[in-house]
C-alpha cells in the first residue's frame, strides 16, 4: 500500500445523529457553505470518532465546516498575509447532493504566519506541488486523502479541479470522479490535458488524457468547476465555459462563450467573482453579473449599476447553446424597495454570493461594512429582499468574500430529515464500497 488513502485518526465513525453538530435545521434542504474551513485539535469540538463537525445555519446564514486535526495530516498556522490564490489554506473545491465534499488541503510553507490554524500537508517529493485532496462525507462525518499524484501527473490549481458523481451501470454503487483541466501554452497555442482519478472506473489511479482546447491562444482563468446535465463545466468568469463528459474514454471539450458584450480582457489578478458568478439554479445553468450598463452616464452612478441574469439554452439544432437574458434590474430599484430599507443596510453596491439552487431568479449577495456583514437574498422579478441575516466566515478576511468562497450545497435526504445515520445503512455501505475500491488498488 504505497499510496493508500489516509483515514483521519480516531475511532471508527459511529452511525448516529449528532443533534448539536450534524443535523442542519429541519426546514433546510440546502445550505450555504463557507469554502475555507477551520481545523481543531480539541476533542470537545467533535463527537467520538467523527472527523468533521458542521455549524449549520439556515440560508442566508453561512454554515461552517471544522476538520479534526490528525497525526497523518499536519496542522500549520494560517498565514497572516492571507491570499486566496495561494495553496497555503484548506479550500472546499466542490460538493455534491450525496453528502460528498471535496477539499483541497494546504501545503506547508515558509510564509510569515499569524494566529489561527489551517489544515496543512507535507507533500511527498513525488507530488511536491500538490497540497493533497480530501474526500469528506457529511452523513458519516469521515474524511480520507486521495492517493497523491506521481512525478508525471500533478494537480496544479484548485480553480480547475472538479468532482462529479453518477451511479454505476449496475445501479449498485456510486462512481465519483475527480478531474483537473490543465492548460499549457506553447508557441502561442494552448494545449489541454485532463487529469482524472476514479478507482471505480478502473483507471488504475491517476490517468492523463490529452483533450482539445477550443479557445486556442486565449489563456484560461480557472474560476471553478460546476456540474450540470451530467457534465463538468470549467468556468472562466471573464471569457466563457468549457464542458465535456468527464467519464468518456476520449472527452470532447466544447466551448461556450459568455453572453454578448460580457467578454473581458484576460487578467490573472482580477477578482471577477465579486461581481460575476455561474451557478445551477432550478436545473438551469445561469450567469449573473453586476455591471455598469451605461458608461456614458458616468461610471458608478447609482442609476446605471445593473444586475443581469442569463440562462443557457440549447438551440433548436441541439448542437450550440445560446444565452437568454432573463432579468435586468437596476440596483437602486432594490435599494428603494421597502424590504431593503427595513434591513438598515447601506445603499452600497453589493458583492455577488450565489444563486438559489432551487428558485431561478433569486440571487444572494454580501453587504459588508466595517462593523457588520450581511447575506441577503433578492427576487429579481419583484425586487423584494426575501431574507437578510448577519453572517460570519471567521477563516476568511472580509475583503475576499465573494462567489468564489461560498457553495450552495443541496443536502442528502437523510440529513435534511435529521435521521439517525443507522437508518441510512445502504448509503453508508455505498460510501465504504467506494473507499474499499481505493484501498484495494493502492
C-alpha positions in Angstrom: 0.0 0.0 0.0 2.4 2.6 -1.2 -0.2 5.3 -1.7 -3.2 4.2 0.4 -5.8 6.8 1.4 -5.0 8.1 4.8 -8.0 7.9 7.1 -8.1 10.6 9.8 -7.0 9.3 13.2 -9.6 8.4 15.8 -12.1 5.6 16.5 -14.3 4.2 13.7 -17.2 6.5 12.8 -20.4 5.8 14.7 -23.5 5.9 12.5 -25.9 8.1 14.6 -27.1 11.6 14.6 -25.3 14.4 16.5 -28.0 16.9 17.3 -25.6 19.7 18.0 -23.3 19.4 15.0 -24.5 17.0 12.4 -28.2 17.9 11.8 -29.0 21.1 9.9 -32.2 23.0 10.5 -35.2 20.8 10.0 -36.6 23.1 7.2 -33.3 23.1 5.2 -32.9 21.2 2.0 -29.7 23.1 1.2 -27.2 25.3 3.0 -24.7 28.0 2.1 -21.2 26.5 3.0 -18.1 28.6 3.6 -15.3 27.3 1.4 -12.5 28.0 3.9 -12.9 25.6 6.9 -11.3 25.7 10.3 -9.2 22.9 11.9 -9.4 21.9 15.6 -7.4 19.6 17.8 -10.0 19.9 20.6 -12.0 16.7 21.2 -14.7 18.9 22.6 -15.5 20.1 19.1 -16.3 16.6 17.8 -18.3 13.5 18.8 -16.1 10.4 19.4 -14.9 9.0 16.1 -16.0 12.0 14.0 -13.6 13.7 11.6 -15.9 16.6 10.7 -18.2 19.0 12.5 -20.7 21.4 11.0 -22.1 24.6 12.4 -25.3 24.6 10.4 -27.2 27.7 9.6 -30.4 28.3 7.6 -29.8 30.3 4.4 -29.0 33.2 4.2 -26.8 32.3 7.1 -23.5 30.7 6.3 -22.7 27.1 7.5 -19.2 26.4 8.7 -17.0 23.2 8.5 -14.5 22.2 11.1 -11.9 19.4 10.4 -10.3 17.3 13.1 -6.5 17.5 13.5 -4.8 14.2 13.0 -1.3 12.8 13.1 -1.3 11.9 9.4 -2.4 15.4 8.4 -0.2 18.2 9.8 -1.6 21.5 11.1 0.1 24.8 10.3 -0.8 28.3 11.4 -2.7 30.2 8.7 -0.6 32.9 7.1 -1.1 36.5 8.2 -1.0 37.7 4.7 -3.9 35.5 3.5 -4.2 35.3 -0.3 -6.9 33.2 -2.0 -4.6 32.4 -4.9 -2.1 30.6 -2.7 -2.4 27.0 -1.7 -1.5 27.5 2.0 -5.0 27.2 3.3 -7.7 24.5 3.0 -10.4 25.1 0.5 -13.7 23.4 -0.4 -13.4 22.8 -4.1 -16.7 21.0 -4.8 -19.8 19.5 -3.1 -22.5 17.1 -4.2 -26.0 16.2 -3.2 -25.0 12.8 -1.9 -23.1 14.4 1.0 -19.7 14.4 -0.6 -17.3 17.3 -0.2 -14.0 17.7 -2.0 -11.4 19.6 0.0 -8.0 20.8 -1.2 -5.5 20.7 1.7 -2.9 23.3 2.4 0.8 23.0 1.7 3.2 23.7 4.4 5.2 26.8 3.5 7.7 29.4 4.8 5.2 32.3 4.8 5.0 34.7 7.8 2.4 33.0 10.0 -0.2 34.7 12.2 -2.8 33.4 14.6 -5.3 30.7 13.7 -4.8 27.2 12.2 -5.1 25.7 8.8 -5.0 22.2 7.5 -1.6 21.5 6.0 0.3 18.7 4.4 4.0 17.9 3.9 3.7 16.8 0.3 5.8 13.8 -0.8 8.7 14.5 -3.2 6.7 12.8 -5.9 4.0 15.5 -5.8 5.8 18.5 -4.4 3.3 21.0 -5.7 0.2 19.0 -4.7 -1.4 20.1 -1.4 -3.5 17.0 -1.2 -7.1 16.4 -1.9 -9.6 15.1 0.7 -13.0 13.5 0.2 -15.2 14.3 3.1 -18.6 12.7 3.8 -21.3 14.8 5.7 -23.5 11.9 6.7 -20.7 9.6 8.0 -18.6 12.6 9.2 -15.4 11.0 7.9 -12.7 12.0 5.6 -9.7 10.5 3.7 -6.9 11.6 1.4 -6.9 10.8 -2.2 -3.7 9.0 -3.3 -1.0 11.5 -4.3 -0.1 12.1 -7.9 3.1 10.8 -9.4 6.0 12.8 -10.9 4.3 12.7 -14.2 0.8 13.7 -13.0 0.4 16.6 -10.7 -2.6 18.6 -9.6 -1.8 22.3 -10.3 -4.7 24.6 -9.5 -7.8 24.1 -7.4 -9.8 26.5 -9.6 -9.7 23.9 -12.4 -10.5 20.9 -10.2 -14.0 19.4 -10.2 -15.8 16.4 -8.8 -18.7 14.6 -10.4 -20.8 11.7 -9.2 -23.0 9.2 -11.1 -24.5 5.8 -10.4 -22.6 2.8 -12.0 -24.2 0.9 -14.9 -25.1 -1.9 -12.5 -27.0 0.5 -10.3 -25.4 -0.9 -7.2 -22.8 1.7 -6.3 -21.9 5.4 -7.0 -18.9 6.5 -9.0 -17.1 9.6 -8.1 -14.6 11.1 -10.5 -12.0 13.8 -9.6 -10.8 15.8 -12.6 -8.5 18.7 -13.3 -8.2 20.5 -16.6 -4.6 21.5 -17.1 -3.8 24.1 -19.8 -0.2 24.7 -21.1 1.0 27.3 -23.6 3.4 26.5 -26.4 4.3 28.7 -29.4 1.3 30.9 -28.7 -1.1 28.0 -28.8 -2.5 26.4 -25.7 -2.9 22.7 -25.2 -5.0 20.9 -22.6 -4.8 17.8 -20.5 -7.5 16.2 -18.4 -6.1 14.6 -15.3 -8.6 12.2 -13.8 -9.0 9.8 -10.8 -11.7 7.3 -10.2 -10.9 3.9 -8.8 -14.4 2.6 -9.7 -13.8 3.2 -13.4 -10.7 1.1 -13.4 -8.4 3.9 -14.3 -5.6 2.4 -12.2 -5.2 5.6 -10.2 -4.5 8.9 -11.8 -4.8 9.0 -15.6 -3.9 11.7 -18.1 -5.7 12.3 -21.3 -5.0 14.9 -24.0 -8.1 16.9 -24.9 -8.9 19.6 -27.4 -8.8 23.3 -26.3 -11.2 25.4 -28.3 -10.1 28.8 -27.0 -6.8 28.3 -28.8 -4.5 31.2 -28.0 -6.5 32.6 -25.1 -5.3 31.8 -21.6 -7.7 30.4 -19.1 -8.7 31.9 -15.7 -9.8 28.9 -13.5 -12.8 30.3 -11.6 -14.2 27.0 -10.5 -15.9 23.9 -11.9 -19.6 23.0 -11.6 -21.7 20.0 -12.5 -24.7 20.4 -14.9 -26.6 17.9 -17.1 -24.1 15.1 -16.2 -21.1 17.1 -17.4 -18.3 19.0 -15.8 -18.2 22.8 -16.7 -15.0 24.7 -16.2 -15.7 28.4 -15.6 -13.7 31.5 -16.7 -15.7 34.5 -15.5 -14.0 36.8 -18.0 -14.4 34.6 -21.1 -16.7 31.6 -21.0 -17.1 27.9 -20.1 -15.6 24.6 -21.2 -17.5 21.4 -20.8 -17.2 17.7 -21.5 -18.3 14.3 -20.4 -15.5 13.6 -17.9 -16.4 9.9 -17.8 -15.8 9.4 -21.6 -12.8 7.5 -22.7 -11.9 10.4 -25.1 -13.6 13.5 -23.8 -14.5 16.1 -26.4 -14.2 19.6 -24.9 -16.8 22.2 -26.0 -16.5 26.0 -25.5 -19.5 28.2 -24.6 -18.6 31.9 -24.7 -20.2 34.3 -22.2 -23.2 36.4 -23.3 -22.5 39.0 -26.0 -20.8 42.0 -24.5 -19.6 40.2 -21.4 -16.1 39.1 -22.5 -13.3 40.8 -20.6 -9.5 41.0 -21.3 -7.5 38.3 -19.7 -6.2 39.1 -16.3 -4.7 36.8 -13.8 -5.2 39.4 -11.0 -8.8 40.5 -11.4 -11.3 39.3 -8.8 -14.3 38.8 -11.1 -16.0 36.6 -8.5 -17.1 39.7 -6.6 -19.4 40.8 -9.4 -19.9 37.7 -11.5 -20.9 34.0 -10.9 -22.1 30.9 -12.8 -24.3 28.5 -10.9 -27.0 26.0 -11.5 -30.5 27.2 -10.4 -33.7 25.1 -10.8 -31.9 22.8 -13.2 -30.7 25.7 -15.5 -27.2 27.0 -15.9 -27.2 30.7 -15.2 -24.7 33.6 -15.4 -25.2 36.7 -13.3 -23.2 39.9 -13.2 -23.3 43.3 -11.6 -22.2 45.8 -14.1 -22.3 49.4 -15.3 -25.0 49.4 -18.0 -24.5 52.9 -19.4 -20.9 54.2 -19.2 -21.9 57.4 -20.9 -24.0 58.3 -17.8 -20.9 58.2 -15.6 -19.4 55.0 -14.2 -20.6 54.2 -10.8 -23.7 56.4 -10.9 -26.4 54.5 -8.8 -28.9 54.6 -11.6 -26.6 52.8 -14.1 -25.4 49.9 -12.0 -27.4 46.8 -13.1 -27.8 43.2 -12.1 -28.3 41.0 -15.1 -29.1 37.2 -15.4 -28.8 34.9 -18.4 -29.6 31.2 -18.7 -28.1 28.8 -21.1 -30.5 27.4 -23.6 -30.0 24.6 -26.2 -30.6 25.8 -29.8 -33.2 24.1 -31.9 -30.5 22.2 -33.7 -29.3 20.9 -30.4 -25.6 21.5 -31.2 -25.0 25.0 -30.0 -26.0 26.7 -26.7 -27.3 30.3 -26.6 -27.7 32.6 -23.6 -31.1 34.1 -23.0 -31.4 37.3 -20.9 -33.9 36.5 -18.1 -33.6 39.5 -15.8 -32.1 43.0 -15.8 -32.6 45.1 -12.7 -31.2 48.5 -11.6 -29.5 48.2 -8.1 -31.3 51.4 -7.0 -34.6 49.7 -7.6 -33.6 47.2 -4.9 -32.3 49.9 -2.6 -35.6 51.9 -2.9 -37.8 48.9 -2.1 -39.3 49.0 1.4 -37.9 45.5 2.2 -34.3 46.7 1.6 -34.8 49.9 3.6 -36.1 47.8 6.6 -32.8 45.9 6.7 -30.9 49.1 7.6 -28.2 48.0 5.2 -26.3 50.9 3.4 -27.1 51.9 -0.2 -23.9 50.3 -1.4 -23.3 48.1 -4.4 -23.3 44.6 -3.0 -20.9 41.7 -3.8 -22.3 38.6 -5.5 -22.5 35.4 -3.4 -24.5 32.7 -5.3 -27.8 31.8 -6.9 -30.6 30.0 -5.1 -30.2 26.3 -6.3 -34.0 25.7 -6.5 -35.5 29.1 -7.3 -34.4 30.7 -10.5 -34.3 34.5 -10.2 -33.4 34.6 -6.5 -29.8 35.8 -6.0 -27.8 36.1 -2.8 -25.4 39.0 -2.1 -22.9 40.1 0.5 -23.2 43.5 2.0 -20.1 44.3 4.1 -19.3 47.4 6.2 -16.5 48.0 8.8 -18.8 46.7 11.5 -21.3 44.2 10.0 -21.5 41.6 7.3 -24.9 40.6 5.9 -26.0 38.0 3.4 -29.3 38.8 1.7 -31.5 37.3 -1.0 -33.3 39.3 -3.7 -36.0 38.2 -6.1 -35.0 39.9 -9.3 -38.6 39.7 -10.6 -40.2 41.7 -7.7 -37.0 43.5 -6.4 -38.1 42.2 -2.9 -35.4 41.4 -0.3 -36.7 37.9 0.7 -34.2 37.2 3.5 -31.4 39.0 5.3 -29.1 37.8 8.0 -25.7 38.7 9.5 -23.1 36.0 9.0 -19.5 35.2 9.8 -16.8 33.4 7.9 -14.0 33.6 10.6 -11.3 32.0 8.5 -11.6 34.4 5.6 -10.9 38.1 5.6 -14.0 40.1 4.5 -12.1 41.7 1.6 -12.1 38.3 -0.1 -15.8 37.5 0.5 -17.2 36.7 -3.0 -18.9 33.9 -5.0 -15.6 32.1 -5.0 -15.8 31.4 -1.3 -19.3 30.0 -0.7 -21.1 27.0 -2.1 -24.8 26.2 -2.4 -24.9 22.7 -1.0 -28.0 20.5 -1.6 -28.1 18.0 1.3 -28.9 14.3 1.3 -32.5 13.5 2.4 -31.2 11.7 5.5 -29.5 14.8 6.8 -32.5 17.1 5.8 -34.8 14.8 7.8 -32.4 14.7 10.7 -32.5 10.8 10.7 -30.1 8.7 12.5 -27.3 7.5 10.3 -28.2 3.9 11.3 -31.3 4.3 9.2 -29.3 5.1 6.1 -27.2 1.9 6.1 -27.5 1.5 2.4 -25.9 4.8 1.8 -23.1 4.1 4.3 -22.4 0.8 2.6 -22.1 2.6 -0.8 -19.6 5.0 0.6 -17.5 2.3 2.2 -17.6 0.2 -1.0 -16.1 3.2 -2.8 -13.5 3.6 -0.1 -12.5 -0.1 -0.2 -12.0 0.2 -4.0 -9.5 2.9 -3.3 -7.7 1.0 -0.6 -7.5 -2.3 -2.5 -5.9 -0.6 -5.5 -3.2 1.2 -3.7 
